[in-house]
Amino acid sequence: MYGTYGRVYKARNKSGRGAHPILSRNSGRPIEAFAIKKFKPDKEGELQYTGISQSAIREMALCTELSHENVISLVEIILESKCIFMVFEYAEHDLLQIIHWHTQHPRTPISAPTLRSIMYQLLEGLLYLHRNWVLHRDLKPANIMVTSAGSVKIGDLGLARLFYKPLQALFGGDKVVVTIWYRAPELLLGSRHYTPAIDTWAVGCIFAELLSLRPIFKGEEAKQDSKKTVPFQRNQMGKIAEVLGIPRKESWPLLQAMPEYPQLQTLAAGNPAVQRPITLDKWWDNLTRNSQYAAANMPAPHRDGLAMLKSLLEYDPLHRLSAENALQHPYFLHDESNIPGAPPKNCFEGIEHKYPPRKVSSEDNDIRTGSLPGTKRSGLPDDSFLRPPKRVKEI
């Protein structure tokens, strides 16, 4: 499967059955399958560096310390043949794959109970990260894993970083890294501070995508010019404004202090969709009343979900819903029929269909040569999920 890291390979303990089991640090349960991430040496042009990138060190340090049932578990770090391998517990699914499955014919929505469970577990994992002063910075469906037991796990901490109080501005050369469709408006408007609110905005975007089976703000990213100048992301900001309207200083007092605020003033010019935004209320009603839930004869999510979505997609980061407060939201206190109860721990509970597992490869040639496509991130290593030699073998 081609994903964030290229192809995904599934591995198991080489000793086979009867061997001493490897236990998850999070749950204490035996891990039967593993995902292997390989860091290649950094390369820039014809020069190749033998050191370890800062992002790789950061990810290894964070994953070694973090332990929560809703964060993917690191099992081991292996250094071999001048390459570093990170061994993780294997998750059979991710949210992007689940969304894609639901878009196939016949198109069916994700059930309301499944949606509540996914969101609750995602926010539990995010709260754990934020309480430990970790910003993920790249939350999107492809980075949210789901096991066959219905356990949701935040993955890919390659772009995560620690944050502090008082907040520290980004270094001059540190680029905004959040994937454009999930990037918070304060970052689009040039803010030089990361806060936990950038992650909760991304969670709001994921929530909307799980509901509609498509990205809610699907813009086009403007690339840097030859002088490495970071451009204003006009198209992406416009996609947000087409739904939420243009942000106003009355509801976002610090808006005028944003570096790109002058650009914002011209956003509505010649764009009727921005001048007459759809609003989240209409977006929700079109989705739940007139669209896929009714067609599939399925109960729509409770309208409390709309209230939570609005709070997650609040323009002002100071007023945006935190992970901690989101977990206390009425949306999670009852189901779509107003029956009290917390979301199930197993997000697949009660559904009849089974999602196909992510595809795994058995092409040994790819594994040996390390020729897999990797993440193209400026300044970051090209990394892949691979099986480490000697200790595990592919199945």
N, C-alpha and C positions, 0 to 999 in steps of 0.2 A: 504494500500500500504506500502511495506517495503522500506524505504528510509534512509536518513541520520539519522533521529531520530526514526526509527522504523515505526509503522503504523501511517498514517495520519488520523485525525478525523476532520470532518467538523462540525461547530457549527454556530448557529445563535442566535440573541437576544431572550431571553426567553419570553419577553413580547409580541412578535409576531407583527403582522401588527398593524399599528396605533400608535405604540410606538415612542418615540422620536428617530430619527435615529442617529447612531454613524457615524461621518464623518471621512474620511481619512485625516490625517495631511498633506499628500502630495498633494492630488488633491482636497480636500474639498468635494468629492462626498460621498454619503452614502455607508457604508460597509454592505453588505448583509450577508456575511459569514466570518468565522474566522478560523484561525489555532491556536491551543493551544500547547505550548511547556512547558513541565513539567520538572523541575529540581528536581531530587531525592537527598536525603542526600548522601554525599560522603561515600564510604565504601572501606576499604582496609583490605582484609582478614576477620577476625572476628570482626574487629574494625569498628564502624560506627561513623561518625562525624556529629554534628548537625549544623555546620557553613555553610557558603556559599563559594563555590570555587572561586578562583580568576578569572577564565575564565567566570563564571556566572556573577560576579559583573561587569567585563569588558563589557560583551555583553549587560547587562541591561543599563549600563551607556552610551554606544555608541548608542544603539537603541533609548534611550530616547532623545538624542540630535540630531540625524540625521533625516533629512526630505528631501526626494527627490523622484520624481515620478518614478525613476528607481532603488530605494532601497526599499525593503519590509518595510511596515509601521507597527510600533509597536502601538497597540491601548491601552493596559493597562497591568499593572503588578499586579498580585493577590498573596497575601500570605494567605494560608489556610492549616490547618492540617499539619503544619511544612513543607509544600512544596511550592515552588514558581512556578507560572504559568505565562508565557509570552503570551499575546494574540496578534496575528498578523492578518492583513488582509489576506484573503485566496486567493491563486492563483490556478487556475484550472489545470495548466500544469507546467512542468519543461522541460529543454532542453534535459535531458536524456530520458524522456518519449517520447518527440517528435522525437528524433533520433531513438529510438527503433521502433516507429510506422512506420518510413520510411524504416526500414530494413525488415519489414514483406512483404510477397509475395502479389502482385508483388512489388519488391524493386524499390522505386522511390526516386530521390534526392529531397532535400529541394529546393524550387524554388529560383531563384536568387534574386527577390525582397524581399522575406521573409528573406533570409540570410542577405541582406544589412540592413534591418530594425532591425533585432535581434542584429547584431554587433554594429550598431550605438547606439541603446539604452543601450546596455551593456557597451559601452565605455563612454556614458554620465553618467551612474551611477558610473562607476569606477573613472572618473574624479572628480566627486563630493566627493567621499571618499578621494582621494589623496589630493584634495585642502583643505580638513579638516584634513589632517595629519593622515589618517587612512589607514593601509594596511589590505587587506582582508585576505590574506595568505592561502586561501583554495578555490580559484575559480575553478570550474569544472561544467560540465553540470547539475549535480544533484542539485547544489546550485543556479542555475539561474532559477527563476520562470517566468512564463508567464500567464497573466490573460486571461480570455475569450475574452476580448476586445483587445488583442494583445499587451498589455503593458508588457515590459520586466523588471524584478525587481531582483536585486541582493539580495540573502537571505543568511542565516546562517552566522552571524557575531561572532559565538562562538569562533573562533580562531583569530579574528581580533585584531590588536593592534595599538597603536599610534606609529608614528616614528618622529624623530627629526632631526634637522640640528644643529651642525654636527651629523652625524649618530653615534649611540651608538652600540657597539657590543652586541651580545646576552649574557645573563647570562650563566655561565658554564653548568647549568642544564636545560636550555631551549632547547627543542628538535626542530629539523626541522619538521614542521607540514604539509607543502604543500603535498597533495596527489601525490604519486610518478610519475604518468604519466604526471602531469602538473607542476612538479618541475623544476625550472630554473637551468641551468647548473652551475651557480656560487654556488648554494646551494649544488648541487651534488659534486662539487669540494671542499667543505669544508668552504665556506665563512661564516664568523660569523656576517655579516651585512645584514639586510633586507633593501631593497630599493623598491620604487614603481615598479621597473623593474621586480620584481618577479611576480607581478600581471599581467603585460602586456605580459610576456612570457606565462602565463597560458591562457590569452585571445587568444594568437596566437594558442595554442594547441586546444582550444575550437573551433576557427574558422576552423581549419583543420578538426576537428571531425564533425562539421556541414556539411562540404563539402563532406567528404568521408564516413560519417556514421560509422566511427570506430576511435579509438584513434590513432593518428599519431605516438606516441612514447609509445608503450604498453610494458613496461619492467616489470621485476619482482623485488620486493623489497627485499633487503638483510636485515635480522633481526639483532637486537643487540645481542651480545653474553652475557654470564653470568656476565661479568664485566661491562655491560652497555656501552661497546665501540661502537661508531657509525661507522659502516663499510662504505667503499667506495661502492657506488651504481654502480658497474661496468656494470651490465646488462642494467640498465636504461640509463647510459651514452652511452653505445654501441648502443642502439636503436636510440638515437639522432644522433650519428655519422654515422649510416648507411644511414641517409638521408642528413645530413648537412656536413658530413665529420668531421675529428678531428679538433678542434679549433687550431688556430695558433697564436703564440705570435705577429706576424706581424700585425694581425687585432685585437688582444686583448692584448694590452701592459701589463696589470696587470695579465695575465694568469699565469706567472711563480711564482707569489706570492701566488697562491692558495695552501692550505695545501695538496690537493690530486693531485697536478700537476705531481709528479713522477709516480703515478698510471696511469695517462693519457697516459704516454709514451709507456705503454705496451698494450694499448687497441686494437691496430690494429693487434697484433701478433696472428696469427691463425684465424683471422676473415676476410675472403675475402669481406664480405659485408661492413665492415668498410673501408677496403682498396680501394674499388670501390663504393663510396656512390652514391645513386640514384640521389641526388640533388633535390631541391624543384621544379626546372623547369620541370624535367621529371615527378615528382610526380604530378604536376598540369596538365601537358599535358595528362598524362595517365587518369587522372580523368575527365577532361573536354572535351577532344576530342575523346578519344577511349573507354569511359566507360559509366557510368550511364546516363549522360545528353543526349548523342546521342541516347542511347537505349530508353530513355523515350520521345524522340523528344521534348526536352525542351531546351531553350537557356541557355548556360552555363554562369556562372558569368564572368564579364568583367575581362580582364587580369590585370587591375589595382589591383584586389584583390590579385593576386600573389605578386605584388610589396609590398603591405601592409603586407601580410603574412611573406615575407622575413624580413621586418623591425621589425615585432613583434617577430620573432624567430631569432633575431640577437644574436650571442654568447656574445658579449661584452655588459654588462648591461648599460654602459655609452653611447653606441650608439644605444641601443634598442629604438624603437618607444615608446614615452609616450602616455598616453591616450589623452592628449590635442592635440598633433600633429596628432595622428591617426584620430581624428575627422575632421581634415582639409585635410585628404588624398584624392586624386582624385577619389578613389574608391567610395566615398560617394557623389561625385558631379554630377554623371550621372548614368543612368541605364545600363544594359547589351547591349542596342542598341545605346549607346552614346547620349541618350536624356537627357538633363540637368534636374536636379531636386534632391532634398533631399530625403532620404528614407522615406517611410510612417511611421507615428507614430504607426499605427496598423500593426503589423508584419503579421497578417492574411489577410490583405487587398488584394483582388483579387484572393484568392485561393478558389477553389470549395469544397474541402473536409473539414471536421471538425475533429479535434483531439478529441478522447474520453477523458473525464475528469479523473483525478487521482482517483483511487478507494478509497472509504471511508468505514470504518468498522462500524457495528452496534452491535458489541459484547460487551454488557455492562460488562460482566465478566472481560474482559481484562482491561476495563477502571477502574473498581473498585479496582482490585488487583494490578494494575500498573505493570503487568507482561510482558509488551511489550519489544521487543528487542530494544536496544539503540545503540548509537554510541560508539564503543570501541576505546577510545582515552586514551592513558596512561596519568594519572594525571588529566583527565577531567571528569566531571560528566556524568553519564549515563542518557540521556535525551530523552523524547518522546513527540510527539504531542498528547495531550490528551484534553478532554473537561474539563474545570473547573467546579466544582460543584456549584449549586445554581444560578449562573449568566447566564449561557448559557446552552442550551440543544442540543444534537446531532440531526441532521436531516439526 
